[in-house]
């Protein structure tokens, strides 16, 4: 496993692997898993998907400053390079790219990749500029690695929708693979930020997955269910926990993230529907979601 910290070394290393294969009369596929590190089983599941499908697996670990707002947790975002490298080696990663901030942004960038409309709701509304930072750094990684496939977890479903739109609009030659949310046995979605939770925070945070399970039950029932009703039900469930501070509860089309008519019966829509939540417990902001297909079947859960 190669551990690389320089942009040009990464680019050249991937190029050498491709050229070596071509000299042998074959082509290789390259899978990229972009992360901010502090890896857990959710990240491991992405690496396993990449390993199963690709000849070369590249993992990037970079806490990207331009996707954090001025009052967010960039400085204290959890980091553990030694543990990350051990997990990467265990999962058969070929190249780990761990650049410094100076390496990725040697001077203040005057260019941003901005995806409009899809970033006006959910986390895009709560964290202005966040997705501009995400799409900018992901586009840089795509240019450096030129992957055939890139793997992202559905826990941040809006991120997947935004990156997919960027790929389509800018003709990136990469397939975006959306991978299922990985949860603890009690249902809590895995997140690097879970380490911030106190024991009581974590206990009450289970209401997120519990409320989304109720959503699935409601949409598979015999009674009409509208977006307004779902938002009210989920909001009521979450507010039953005194430590919960709701950022948003929204029901939208997926992946367009368009709004849904107030009186539309969600059991009979012709498109997928996402029910997404963002809630703070103490200082820790957690997100979770469920995507329901037009047939009422959960997608990517």
N, C-alpha and C positions, 0 to 999 in steps of 0.2 A: 504494500500500500504506500503510495507516494503522498507526502504531505507538502503542500505547496502554498507559499504565501505571496507570490509575485504574479501579476497579471500576465506578463509575457511568458513566464515559465509555464503557466497553466495552458495558455493558448498553444504553445509549442509542444507541450506534452501530449495534448489531445491530437494535434496534427501528426505527431510522430506515430502514435498508435494507429491512426487511420492509414497513413502511408505504409507502415509495416504490413498491415493486412492487405493492402492493395498489391504490394509486391508479391504476396502469396496468392494473388488471384481472387481475393475475396473482399467483401465490404463488411464493416462492423457497424453495429448500432450503438449509439451512445445515449445513456439515460442520465438525466440531471435531477438531483434532489436539492432544491434550495432551502436552507434553514437558517435560523438565527442561533442555533446551538442549544445547549442545555438539553441534549437529546433524551427522549423517552421512548416508550414502546410505540407511540404513534408515529414518530419519525422512523423507527425500526421497520414498521410495516411498509412505509414508503420505500425504504431501501430494499426490502425483500421483493416488492413489486418490480422495482428497477432491475434488481439482480436477475430475476426470473426471465426478463424480457430482453435484456441488453448484454452485449459483449463487454462494454466498458461502462462502469458506473462512477459518476462524479458526484460527490457530496460537497456543497458549499456551506460554510459556517461563517456568518457575518451578521453582527448586530448593526443594522443599517440606520445610521443616525437621521437620515433625511425622511424616514417614515415615522419618526417620533415627534410629537408636539412639544412645545416649550415646558409644559408642566407634566410631562409623562415620564416614564421610568427608564429612559435610555441608560443613565449612569448605573442604576441598580439592577438592570435586567440580569437575570441569573446567568452565570457563565461557569463552565467547567470543562476546559479543553481536554484534560487528561481523560475524563470519563467519556467525552464525546469521541475521542480517537479510539478508545477501547471498544465502544459500541460499533463504530464504523468498521473496525477490523473484524469484529465478530460477524458482521453482516456481509462481509466480502466486498467492501468498497475498494475500488482501484485507485482513485485519486480523491484526496480531501483538500479542498481549497479554503484556506483560512487567512484571508488578507487583513491587513490593518486598515483603519479608516483612511489613513494617508495614501495607502496603496490604491484604494478604490476611488478616492477623491483627492488627488494630489494638489488640486487647487479648487476653489469654490466653483461648482458646476453652474453654468449658465443655461443648461438644457434640462428640461423635465419632460417626461412622457406623461401626458394627461389624458385620461379616458373620461369623457363627459357622460352625463345622464346616469350611468350605472353607479357612479360614486356619489350621487346626491341623496341617498337614503342609507339606512342602517349605519354601519361604522363610518361610512363616508361623510354622513351628516354630523356624527358625533366627534369625528377626528378630522377636521379640515386639513387637506394636504396629505393625509396619511397615504392614500392610494397613489398619489403622484410619486411619493418616495418608493412605494412598492414596485410600481411599473417601471420606474427609472432603473432601479437596481436589478430587477429581473431582466430587463432588456439588455443591460450590460452583461449579465451572466450568459444570456442566450448568444450574444455576439462572441463572447470569449470561448464558450464551450461548443457552440453550434450543435446542441443535442438533437437527437431524433425524437426523444420523448422527455417530458418534464413532469414531475410528480408532485402533487399538492394534496393536502388533506381537506376533506369536506367540512371540517370544523369551521374553517373560514370560507364559507361558500361564496360570499361576495367577492373575496379575493380571486377565487377561481373564475367567476363570471367576468371580472374585470380583466384578468390576464388573458382569458380566452378571446375577449373582444380585442385586446391589443394585438394578439397574434393574428387574428383575422384581418384587422385593419391595416397592419403593417407588413403582412405577408411573411411572417416568420415561418420558416420551414421546420416546425416542431409540432408534435402532437401533445396536447395537454391531457394528462391522465388524472382524473379526480378519484381519490381513494377514500374509502369509508372512514367515518369517525371511529377512533379507538377509545374505549371507555374502561374505567375501572369496573371491578365486579359490581359495585353498587350503583353504577350508571354515570358517575361523574366523567365528563369528557376530559381526556388527558390534555394537559397544557403545561408548558414550562412555568407559567405563572402560578400554578397550583401550589408551588412551594411557599408562596407568600401567605397562604390561608392559615388562620388559626384553626384549632380543632373544632371550635364552634362554628366558625365561618364555613369550614368544609362540610360539616354536618348539614347546615342549612342550605348550602349550595346545591345539594341533591335535588332541591325543588326544581331546578332547571330541567334536568332529564326527566323527572317525574311529570312535570307539566307538559313536556313534549310527548311523552308516552300517552298522556290523556288526549292530546291533539289527535294522535293516530287512532285512538279508540273512537273519538267523536266522528272522525271522517269516514270511518268504516261502519257507522251506525245507520239507522233508518230515518233519522231526523235531519231536516235541512240545517246546514251550518254555513254561516256567512263569515267573511273576514272580520267584520266588526264583532261578531259574537265570539270568535276564537280569541281575538285580542283581549276582550273583556275577561274571558275565562282564564287565560294564561296569566294575565295581569293580576287577577284576584288570587290565584294560587300562589304566585311569587310574593305578593304583598302579605301573605299569611305568615311569612318568615320575617321577623323583626329586623334582622341584620341586612335584609335585601334592599338595595337602592337601585331601582330600575332606571337604566339608560333608555332602552327601547324594547318594545314588543311589536313586531310587524309581521304582516302576512302579505306576500307579494308573489307575482309570477316569477318563475325561475326557468332559465337564467337571465331573462330580460330585466328582472327587478321592476317591472311595471306594476302600478297599482291595480287592484282588483275592485270591481264595482261593489258597493256596500251590500247590495241585496243578492249578489250572485251566490248560488248554492255551490260551495266548494267541492261537493262530492261529484259534481257533473261538469267541471271545467275541462277544457280541451288541452290544457297545458299543465306542466308541473307547478306546484305551489310550494314556496318555502315559508316556514314559520320560524322566525329568527328572534333571538333574545340576546340582550347584553345587560348584565346586572353587576353591580359592585357589591362585594362583601368586604367590609372594612375598606382598605385602599386597593383591593384587588378586583380588577374588572375582568369578568368572565363572559365568553360568548358561547352560544350553542344554537343548534337548529335541527330541524327535520325537514326533509324535502319529500313531498307526497306526489306521486304520479297522478295523471288524469284518471287512473283506475282505482285510486285510493290506496295504492300500495307504497310503503315507505321506500325511498331511494337513497342509497349511500348511507345507511345507518348501521 
